Amino acid sequence: MDFPFALRGEAAFDVVGFGTNAVDFLIEVPAYPEFNSKVELTDYTQAPGGEVATTMVGLQRLGLRTAYVGRFGNDDAGDLGLASLSREGVDVQFAEKVAGARTQIAFIVIDQRNGERTVIWKRDAKLSYRPEEAPLAAITQTKVLHLTPHDTAACIRLAAAAREQGVIVSTDIDRAFDGIKDLLPLVDVLIASADLPRTMTGIDDHRLSLTALKEQFGCGVVGITLGDAGSLVLGPDGFVETPSFPVPNGCRDTTGAGDAFRVGFVYGLITRRTIEESCRMANAVASLKCRALGARTSLPTRNELNDLIATAT
């Protein structure tokens, strides 16, 4: 099944990402602690993360040309986050540091038994974009805009500009928020958490709720990630249900697995694969990401992605 839209021709970037970056403090424990208890940790690390920043790194590792639009605090965490993107080759000309702001952080508790995580996060309000601050210049230079709607009004302005210029809009949404009904009609590719379609439509059945979501907002492709169960995506000719891949050597950490899924899916779109192939690559990237602690640590290279798909065929 082909994607129901065409990519722009030549552009400086394949994908521009607008949204969150973060520095994560990852704590691995033998089992998730009970209330009012103490537990000795197994391992810990500090690593850069954030949904959109992580997705741009993943796409860059697969060989695409990416740029990140977002704000960092004027602190050590901001230095770490910005340097991590530059080191990976992500263009940061549209990123900026905000004086007096603190970079978004997250404390992530990971259950060693299964790699599942609990995230405790904080984003400084000074990092937010007002609509008039949305960097429209970035849209003129890309084929795809990928965003998270933390600054919803700015996202709407960027998505509207992208639509006017033939740029495909992809979004990563895990919950309903004020303004979502204004943003979704501007979105071409919506990959959401499993709960979002039910929340938006009131329909429990995944297929029926995705159908209703697609009909209501007109997104060309809608889908959900289902963890160990893989993914379910609705395209122009019906549903694509794709199983997950076993994590090589076992799941260590699921932090950023959803971001990794978007990496594989958008990579398939950019490289003109079918929706079926894109779903398979998306699940494979998510699996490989779970090999190590951290959202970006084990995001795969193109060779690693191809090897996993080939051995599982």
N, C-alpha and C positions, 0 to 999 in steps of 0.2 A: 504494500500500500504506500503510495507516494504522499509526501507532505502537500497540503493544499495551497501552497504559496511558493513564489519564486524568490530566490536570493537576488539581491542587488549585484551588479557587476563588480568592477574593481573598487576597492575601498582600502583605506590605510589599515583597518582592523577587521578581523572576522567578527569579534564580539567585544562590545563595551559593557562593563558591568557597573551598575549604580546601586549602592546599598552598603551593607554593614561590613566592617572589619572588626577584629577583636584580638585580644591576647588571652589565651586560655591557660588556666592552671588546672592540670589534669591529675586527679588523685585516684589511684587504683586500690581497691580494698577487697579482702577475701569475700565479703558479702555486704550488701547495703546495710548500713548500721541502723539499729533500732533506735527509737526515740530515747533520749536521755541515757545514751550508752557511750562507751569508748571503744575504738577499734584501731589496731595498728595497720597502717597502710602498707601495701605491697610494693608500690612504686609511685613515682610522681615525676612530672615534667612541666615545663612552661613552653608553650608553642603558639605561634600565630594561628588565628582562625577567622571566624566571621563568614557568614553565608556567601556573600558575593565575592569577597576577596579570595576565599578558598576556591570557588568555582573558576575564577580567572586563572589561578595557579594551575588547577587541574587541566584546563583547556590549553594553557601554555605548554605544559609537559607533554601534551599529545601533539604539539607542533603547530597550534593555531596562533594567530596574532591577536593579543588581547590588550585592553586598557582598563584601568580601574578608576572609577570616580567615587570619591568618598572622603571623609574627614577623619583625621587622627588628632588626638590630644597633643599638646606640646609637652610631652613627658617621655620617660624612658620607654614605656610601652609603645608609644607612637613611633619612636625611633626604630624599635624592633619590628613593628608591623610594616612600616614603610620600606625598610631595608629588605624585609623578607620578600616583598613583591618585586622590587628592583632586581634582587638576586636571581629570581626565577625568570626574569625577562619580561614581566608584565609592565606595560607602559604606565607611568604614574604622573604624566603631565597634567592630568585633570584632578589629581588628589591634592589635598592641602592639610596643613597643620593649623590648629586653632589655638591661639594664645589663651592661656587660662583654662583650657578644657582638659579633661582626662580621657584617655583612650578607653573605649569599651573593653570591659574585662568579663570573664566568665570563670567561675569555679565549677569544675565538672567532676562528679563522683562516679567512678566506673566500677561496676560489679565484676570482679574477676571471673566469676563462674560463667558468664555469658556475654560479657562485653557491653551490656546495656548501661546507659548513663543517665544521670540526673544533672541538669544544667541550672546553675544559679548565676544570673547575669545582671549587669548594670550598664546602661548607656547614658552618658552625660548629655543633657538637653542642649548644651552648647554645640554639639556635633550635628544638630539637625539642620536641614535645608529648608528655607522658605521657598515658595513656588518661583519667585523672581530670581532666586539664586541657582536654579536648575541649570546646569551647564549645557545649553543647547548646542554649542559648538561641537561637542563630542558626538552628537547624533549624525552630523554630516559626514563622519569619517568611518562608519561601521556598517556591517551587513545585519547584525543582530544586536539588539539591546536586551540585556538580561538584568532584572532588577528584583529587589525585595522592597515591599511597600512600607518601610518604617517611616519615611517622610512622604506620606501619601499624596499630598497636594503637589509636591515637586515631581513625584513619580508620574502623576497624571499629566502634568505639563510635558515631561520628557516623552512619555508614551504617545501623546497626541502629536508631538513634533516628529517622532519616529514614523508614525503612520502616514503622515503627510509626505514623507520623503522615501517611502517604500522600504523602510527598515522593519524587519520582523521583531516583534516584541515578545519576549519570554519572561515569565515571572515565577517566583518561588514563594508560595504562600502556605503557611501552616495553621492559620486561624483567621476568622472573620474580623474585620476592623471597620471603623468609621471611614466611609469613602470607597469601600470595596466595590459597590455597585456602579460607581463612576469610573473606576479603573478597569474592571474586567472587560467592558466592551472595546477597550483599546488593546487587549491582549490577544496575541495569536496562539501562543503555546502556554497553557496553564498546567503545570504539574504541581499537585497539592498534596498535603497530608491526607491520610485516609478519612479523617473526620470532617474535612472541610465541605465536601459536597452534601453530606447529610445535614450539617449545620446550616448551609445556605438554602437547601431545598426542603428539608423536613422529611426526606425519603431515606430509609435505611438501606435499601438494596443499592450496592455500588453501581451497577450498570444503569439502573433507572435514575439514580441521582446524577451520575455523570451526563446522561442523556439530557436531563432537565437543565443542568448547568450549561451545557453546550447550546441548547435551544434558546435559553434565556439571554445569554450574553454574546453568543456568536463567535466564541473562540474557535479557531480552526482545529486545534488539537487540545483535548483535555485529558488528564490522567491523574492517577494517584499512585503513591508508593506504598507497598504493603509489607515492608520489612522482609522477614524470612520467606514470605509468600511471593515475593517478586513485585510485579507491577501490573496495573490495568490501565490501558490507554484507549481512548476513543478518537479515531480519526475520521476522515470523510467517508470511508467505506465500511465502518464497523469497528468492533473491539479487537484489541491486541492484548492478549494475556500472556505474560512472560514470567517464567520461574526465575528465582534468584540462583546465584552460583554459590557453591560452598566456599567459604573463606579458606584460602590456602593456609594450612597449619592451624586453623581454628581462629575464631573471632576474638580479637583482643580489645577492640574499642569501636563502638558504633558512632562516636562523635563525628559529625560531618558526612554520614552516609547518604543522607538526602541530598546534600550539596554535590557529592560525588555522582549520584544518579543523574543530576542535571548536567554535569560535565559530559557524561557519555551520551546523553540524549541530544544536547546541543552540538556536540562533535559530529554525531550522525547527521544532523540537519545541515551543518556547514559543509560536510564532505559528500552531500547529496546521496545519502543512503536512504533506504526505505524506513518507514516507521517501525516495522518489525526488526530490522537490523539495528536501528537506533535504540530500541528498547533493550535488545540483547546487550549492546555495548554499555548502556546505562547501568544495567544490573551487574555487569562484569566490573565496571569501574567501582561501583559501590562495594562489591565484594573485596576487591583488592585494597581499597581504602581501609577496611576493617582489620588489616593485618597488624597494625601497630597503634600505639597511643598517639592521639592527635588527629585533628581534622585533615591535615595536609601531609603528614609524615610519609605515608605509603601510597599517596595518589600515584597511579602508574604512569610509566612511559608508554608510548605507542606500541613498542615491542612487547612489553609486559601484557598489555591489553590484548593484543593479537594472539599471544601465546595462550592466555587463559581461554579465550574463545575457541581456539583451534583444538586444544586438548579436551574441551568439554563437548565438542561436536560429535 
